[in-house]
Amino acid sequence: MIQHDDLIPSQNALPSSFADKVGQIYSKSVSSIHKKKNGQFLTPVEIARFMSTLVFSNEEKLKLLDPGCGVAILSCSLIETIVHTNKNINSIDLVLYEPDQNIVPYLAKVLDYLKKWMSEKDIKFKLTLIEEDFVLDNSICFEKSAPLFFKLEDKVFDIVISNPPYFKIPKEDKRAVVAKSIVWGQPNIYSIFMMVASKLLKENGQLIFITPRSFASGNYFRAFREAFFQEIEIQHIHLFGSRTEAFDKDSILQETLILKGKKKALDMRLAEIVVTHSSGIYDIGQYSEKRYRTNELINYNSTEKIIHLPANEVDDNIIKLFKTWTGNLREYNIKISTGPVVSFRATRYLFTEYQNGTIFLVPLFQLVNTSKMNFEWPVSKRNKPQYIQLCDDTRSILLTNKNYIFLRRFSSKDDKSRLIAAPYFAEPSKWEYIGVENHLNYIYRLNGELKNNEILGLCALLNSNLFDIYFRTFNGNINVSATELREMPLPPLADIQQIGNQIVLNEDFSQEKIDELINSYFSVEHIFANE
C-alpha cells in the first residue's frame, strides 16, 4: 500500500489536476530505468486537456478506451471535456488498460476520485480497469476472423485517447509476433497500440494519440501506414516546434505529434487535414493553424504513403516546390544502399594503422570521415579503425572502389542538419576495394560511374537548407533511411549537373555558399525572406 499525504485531492479539484499531481509523485518514486523499460512518459496536464478539446460528440451514450493509461490523466481530461461540452450525455463507459503493477496503486487513487467526481453529475458512469497487456489482450484484431468479433458491442468504442508506451521490441516479442502483418524490422510498440485502437473503434469513432513522428515515414512503418490508413482518416495533426518541450519532465529523443482521426472510408473529394503548431506545452493554446487537402500531405497512391507535416509557410512552399519535380534517384539510374560493414561483427579484420607487408588492407570509411561537402581519410580517432583486411571472409562486404556520395544514416541531436553528405572521388589505381561501415549510406551508379559534376551537384542539394527543411517535414527522428532518399523528388539531372559545374567554378564548398547557390538556382530566395 502506498502512503503519501499528497495523494489526497484538494477541495473541488478537477480529476485531471489530481491525476497530474499523482503522476508527478509517482514519477519521483520510480527510477528512470523503470520508466524507460516500460516506455512511460506521463502526459502533461496541458497536453491532456488540449487533446481532449479535439473530441466532438453529442451522443447520449459513449464508450471510451484509454490503453496504457498510466495515472489516467487523459481519461480524466476527456471526461471533463465531455461533461462540459456534451449536453446530451447521460452515460459514460470507460475502459482502461494498465499492466504495470508499480503504477496501479497510484492509478487507483485517481480512479476513486474520478468516480466520486462523476457521482455528483447526473450521468451514469461505469469504469473498468484491465491489468493486462493491451496488445495481447486484443490479439484477435490481427486475425482473419476479426470482423465477426468486432460486431460484439462490448469491444467497440466511440473514442480512444492514448499516450502509448514508446520503445522498440524484438521481432520475437509476443506482441511483434501477433502484429507481424504490420511490422518490419524492429518495431516500436506505439504503432501496434495505434493499430489495435483503430480496429476497436466503431464506424465514425474518434481516435486521439500523442506519439513520436517516426511513423510518418520510413520502411519500418510502411506496412503500418498502409493498414492504418485503411481504418482511419486523419483529421487533425498538432506539431511541436521543440523536441524537448512536449514532455518537459522526461528525456524524449524523438519529435512528437498529436494525431486525431476518424474511423471511416476516406473520401478524397471532401477530406482535409487541419495542421496546428505550437512551440511546446506552454503556448499550446495559442497555436497557428492551416488546413490542407489530404492529398497535399499524403500520396495514397504511392508505395510509401509518407506523411508530410509542414509547420509553417516556409515548409508549405518548399513542399509545393518539390512536388513540381518529377525526377528521383531511380529515374537517373542512381542507387542508394547502406554500408555493409558492421564493425562489431568484423572486429578481427579492422585495423587502426596500416600493417606494412604482413596482410593486405584497404580503406574503411565511417561517420568520422564525413562532413558536409567534405571527405577526409584517414583520420586519427580512438576506436575508429581506418582499415579493413581484404581476404576471403571480407570480400563479400567490400565495395568496388569508384565514385560515391557518402550520406550519414544518423544525425546527432546537436546537428543543425539531418542530411550530411560527402563527395568521394575514387582513385581506382590505388585501391581496388573499399569498406563502408553501416552507419553510412552510399550513393552510386549501379552500371557505370557517377560523374564529378553529378556528385557535387547532388551533394550540394542534399546539404542545402532547402533539402534539409523538406526532409524534416516527413522525418521526425535522427535516422536517414535509404528508403526515404529513394522516394525524395529531385530536379532534372541536367540541373543537378549544372549545379555541380557551378560549384567547381566557385571553388567554395561552404554552407553559406551552397545555400546561396541552391536558392538562387531555383529562385526561392523569397521563400526564406521572412523566415
ZIDAKA-V813984 format. One line per field, one symbol per residue. phi: phi as a letter, one per 40 degrees, with the letter a starting at -180 (. if undefined). psi: psi as a letter, one per 40 degrees, with the letter a starting at -180 (. if undefined). A space follows every 50 residues. Layout:
BEGIN
phi=???
psi=???
END
This chain:
BEGIN
phi=.cbacccbcccgccdcccccccccccdccbccccccdcgcbccccccdcc dccccbabccbbbbbbcgcgbgcccccccdccccbbcccbabbbbbbacc cccdccddccccccccccccccbcbbbbbbcbcdcccbccdccccddccc ccccbbbcabbabccbacbcccddcccdcdcbbagccbdcccdcccdccc ccdgcbbbbbacccccagccbcccddccccbbccbabbbbcbccccbccb cbcbcbabbbabcaccbccbcabcbbabcaccbccbccaabbcdccbbcc ccccfcbcbccaccddccdccccccbcadcccfbbbbcdcccdccbdcbb bcbcccgcbcbbcbbbdccbacfabbacbbadgbdbbbccadcbdcbbbc cacbbbbccbbcccccbcbbbbcbbcbdccbcbbbbcccbcbbacdbhbc cdcccccccccccccdcccdcccbbbbccbccdccccccbcddccccccc ccccccfbbcdccdcccccccbfbdcccdbc
psi=hihhdefhiiheiidddddddddddddeeiiddddddefhghhidddddd ddeehhheidhhhihghfebefdddddddddddddheehehhhhhihheh ededdddddddddddddddeifhhhhhhhhfihdddefdedeidedddde ehdefhidhhhigiihiiiideidddddfdeeihahihddddddddddde iiheiihhihiiedeeiiddedddddddeedhhhdhhhihdhdeedgeei hhdiiiihhhiihihhhdddhihhhihidadefdefiiiiiiideddhge eiddfihhgheaddddddddddeeheiidddefhihihhehhddefdeei idihhhedihiiihhadeeiihfhhhhiihhhfgieiihhiddedeeiih hahihhhhehiieehdidhhhhihhigdddhdiihhieeiihhihdgahh idddddddddddeidddddddeeeheaeihidddddehiiiidddddddd ddddddfheidddddddddddefedddede.
END
